[in-house]
Amino acid sequence: MKLEESEYPNVVYVEVDGKVTEEDAEKSEAFIKKHYGNEKKLNALVYIKDMEGADIGAILKGSVIDVKHWEQYGKFALVANPAWIEGGSTVADLMPDIEVRHFDKAQIDKAWEWLQE
């Protein structure tokens, strides 16, 4: 898993390629704390190249969204193969206070635009 600041203020770029580990969750927590603190509102573009043995809800809850930072998130743009985002309703159920939209990989520019609205 890769996390980095994007060129847009308060938008985190997350790339998932394979299995997400406990170590990834710890890196995510440290990254958010260092770059954004505990107060700033955040949006995230989550680009899923490949998922190994987990659904999107588990990936987001286990890595990107640390409970300590739950309240900071406003929007999540999930960019993935359509087959992987079919479970999107479960993602929305897991994160009722976060606006979640799904985009296929060809729509990544639309995802960035939506996060800046």
N, C-alpha and C positions, 0 to 999 in steps of 0.2 A: 504494500500500500504506500502511496506517495501523497503527501500533503504539501501544499505550497500556497503562498499568497498569490492572488491573481493581480492583473493590472488594474482591477476595479477595487475601489475602497470597500472594505468589509465583505469581500467575497472570497471564500476559501475554495481552492481547487483540490479535489480529492480524486485520486486515481486508484482503482481497485483492479489488481491483476492477480487472480488466484485466491488463496485462502487468507482470511484476516485472522491475525493472532492476538493474543493478550499483549504482546510487545507492541503491536500496532496501536492498540487502544492506549497504552501508556505514552507512546510517541505523540499521538493525537492530542491527549490532554496537555502535555508539555508544550506542544506547538501552539495550541489555542491560547494558553495562558501567556506565553512569551510574546506572541504577535498581536493578540487582541485583548488581553486582560480578561477580566470577569464581567465587564459591564457593556461593552460595545455590542450592538446588534449585528448579527452575522447572517449571511446567506451562503449557501454552498452549492457548487456544481460538482456532482458526484458522477465521474466518468467510469463506467464499469467495462473494462476490457474483457475480463473473464472472471467468473465466480466459481470457486471450488467448494462444493459441499455446503453451501449456505444460501439462504434466500436474502433478498435485498433488505428486508426488515431487520434480520439478524445482523447483517453487515453494518447498517447504519447505527443501530442501537449499540452494537458492540465496539464500534471503532470511532465513528465520526461524532456521534452524540454522546458525550460523557454527561452523566446526570448533573454534574456541577455546572455545565454550560447549557443545559436544556433550554432555559428561558432566553438565552441570547439569540437563538435561531429564529429567523422569520420565514425564509423560503429555502426549499431544496429543489434543485433541478436534477433529476436523475436521467443520465444519458446512458442508454444501454440497448442491447438487442431487444426487439419487441417481446420475444419469448421470455426474457428475464424480468420484464416489467409488468407482466400480466398479474402478478401478485400485488399490484399497486394499492389496492384497497386496504390490504393488511398494513402497508407502510403508513397510509393515512390514519388508520386506527391506532397504530403505535405512537403516532406523533400528532395528536389532535390539534395542538396549538401551532403547528408548523404547516405552512402551505407547501404542498408537494405537487410538482408536475413532472410528467414523464416525456422524454424526447428520445427519438431514435438517434443513432449516431450521425445521420445526415443532417439533423436539426440542431447541431451544437451551437451554431450562431444564434438561433432563436432562443436557446436556453440562456445564453449569456445576456441577450437583450431582456428577457423576462426577469432575470435576477436584478437588473438595474432599474426596473420600473418603480 
